[in-house]
Amino acid sequence: MKIVVAVDTDKQTIVKKTGQAAFFAIFENGQVVDFIANNHGGGNHGQGNPQGGAYHKHSHEEMEHDEHTNEHKKDVLGLAGCDVILVQAIGENMREALESIGLKVKKIRKKDGVTAQEAVKIFLDDNI
């Protein structure tokens, strides 16, 4: 089973908002096997917000929603073939992008681990 966790630039700490992760850590048999960069994350998502932080300038029109989801999908194509992603928080567009490539989205809480390795171990021990 291949498990994905959204992580920060240190490639260990779980990022609360999945779409803002710098990397996606991929685990197989409980061990990290790869890191995929997230082009939307690591400060690239929503640049230009005058209040700081990430945001998307869009309306709720269907076409713009689809475009937004497709942008996320481009960033997560490298995760195709993985089985599940462990997330603390995830936006609708990112969820749709991940599910469209076959990933099951599993919500976790901060108590399930601060690092990807901790969360994966708890998940594999069937405690999540």
Secondary structure, DSSP 8 states (H G I E B T S, - for coil): -EEEEEE-TTSSBB-SBGGG-SEEEEEETTEEEEEEE-TT-TT-TTTT-TTSS------S-HHHHHHHHHHHHHHHGGGTT--EEEESB--HHHHHHHHHTT-EEEE--GGG-SBHHHHHHHHHTT--
